Amino acid sequence: MFGIRYLKAPPTTYIMQFRKGSVVREGAGLAFLYFAPTSVIVSLPFGSTDAPYVFNEVTADFQEATIQGQLTYRITNPARLSALLDYSLDAQGRHQSDDPGKLNDRLIQAAQILAREYTGKARLRDLLLGSDDLVKHVEAGFRSMESVAMLGVEVLGFSVLSIKGTPEMSKALQADAREKLLQQADEAIYARRNTAVELERKIRENELQTEIAVELKRRQVKETKLQADIALEQERSALVDRKVENQRKEAEAQGAALRATLEPLRETDWRTLMAASPKGFDARSLIAMGFLDLANSSGKIGQLNISPDLLQSLLQTRDPSEE
């Protein structure tokens, strides 16, 4: 009414009111009445803003890479930014120009320049695996870039959501990675089998060592037993030798005693000995001795007559009671 309007801004919006080329009111989250025909309202987003991006760059090995992510920034010096870009509002409360959209473009272009510096020196494989290094490089570049500082903004973060190569290179890298993984799997299987073989070898060695130890113990037992048997046999042999020696000495002693006993009788006639025996000579013995003398003197005998009664008495069986 009569050109008077009411403006109420949220806390994340920085408002500047110009009148006759001078700032008469400014601040975040202002609410006030102003006269529209003589006032120019500038509205700048004071909170953080996210700007998505997509880059197509070429790596050091001449491979195309698509980098997709998001850039986050906020305005730290509204007065400086308002002097470079037009953030003034029209009667409907919209920005009169497309300058607010240019801020995103300028920041994204600066980010692309920094990203190109990194990707131009990195290979595709390293780029796919080293997104953190790319983020660090871009963030460090923003902190030292004067054009960003002149805009009065601060880059809060640079994030990479994905890095992709061409479909052909992606398949080639996947195939290479797959082959390496299969090779690692084969190596793991080989290592596991080798470990199993090594463990089996150690088990067999332990078993053989155990068998060897058992055999050594058995051999020691056998040797000990054999030595004991040898010692026993030696003792038995010594005992037999001593027994034989004792028997020999006893026989020698008996022989010496017998010789001493028989020596006086060597010159004595056996008939005398027979006669000196306790039983003496019986009739038959005397007759037999007589016949022996006759036989020895057969050359001197002309004729010998023996009566039947004498022969019959000689042939009769001796009665045991006569002894």
Summary of the structure (lengths in Angstrom):
residues: 323
radius of gyration: 71.0
end to end distance: 190.3
largest distance: 215.3
contacts: 765
relative contact order: 0.06
helix: 59%
strand: 21%
